[in-house]
Amino acid sequence: MVPLAVQHRHEPSVLVRDGDEVILRCERCPALAYAEGVSKLYGGSLLDEECPHDAVPKMTPLSFSHIGRPSRS
């Protein structure tokens, strides 16, 4: 789910977590996503829509832990 949010240029972070359920938010816009781990149900604008900000997104701790460090040439 996090790689998809990053692909849409969001800066994902955890808003609320309760057991197998989590709500993520973008740190730059009002986009949200919901995920439920047992049934692998997920969705939301964080995963479906591009972030409206033109600036290059920052790497959040959540995106860093799922994507990894950007490669350097």
C-alpha positions in Angstrom: 0.0 0.0 0.0 2.8 2.5 0.8 4.6 1.9 -2.5 1.4 2.8 -4.3 1.0 6.0 -2.3 4.5 7.0 -3.0 4.0 6.2 -6.7 1.2 8.8 -6.6 3.6 11.4 -5.1 2.1 11.4 -1.6 4.0 11.6 1.7 2.3 8.7 3.6 2.2 8.5 7.4 0.1 6.6 9.9 -2.8 8.5 11.2 -4.5 5.8 13.3 -3.6 2.1 13.9 -5.8 -0.4 15.8 -4.8 -4.0 15.6 -5.1 -5.1 11.9 -6.6 -1.8 10.8 -4.7 1.3 9.8 -5.6 4.7 8.3 -2.8 6.4 6.4 -2.7 10.1 5.5 -0.6 12.3 3.2 1.4 14.9 5.0 0.9 17.3 2.1 -2.8 17.0 1.2 -6.0 15.7 2.6 -5.8 12.2 1.0 -6.5 9.2 3.2 -6.3 5.4 2.8 -7.8 2.6 4.9 -6.4 -0.9 5.2 -7.6 -4.0 7.0 -4.9 -6.7 7.2 -6.9 -9.9 7.7 -9.1 -9.7 4.6 -6.5 -7.6 2.8 -9.1 -4.9 2.1 -7.7 -1.4 1.3 -8.6 1.7 -0.6 -8.8 5.5 -0.6 -7.7 8.6 -2.4 -4.1 8.2 -1.1 -3.9 5.1 -3.3 -6.0 6.2 -6.3 -5.2 9.9 -6.9 -2.1 12.0 -7.6 -1.0 14.4 -4.9 -1.9 17.9 -6.1 1.4 19.4 -4.9 4.0 20.1 -7.6 7.1 19.9 -5.3 9.0 16.7 -5.1 7.7 14.7 -2.2 9.9 14.2 0.9 10.7 10.7 2.0 8.7 10.0 5.2 9.8 7.3 7.7 7.0 5.1 6.5 7.9 5.4 2.8 11.6 5.0 3.7 10.9 1.7 5.5 8.9 0.3 2.6 10.7 1.8 -0.4 14.3 2.1 0.8 17.0 4.6 0.3 17.0 6.3 -3.2 19.9 5.2 -5.3 22.8 7.6 -6.0 24.5 7.8 -9.3 
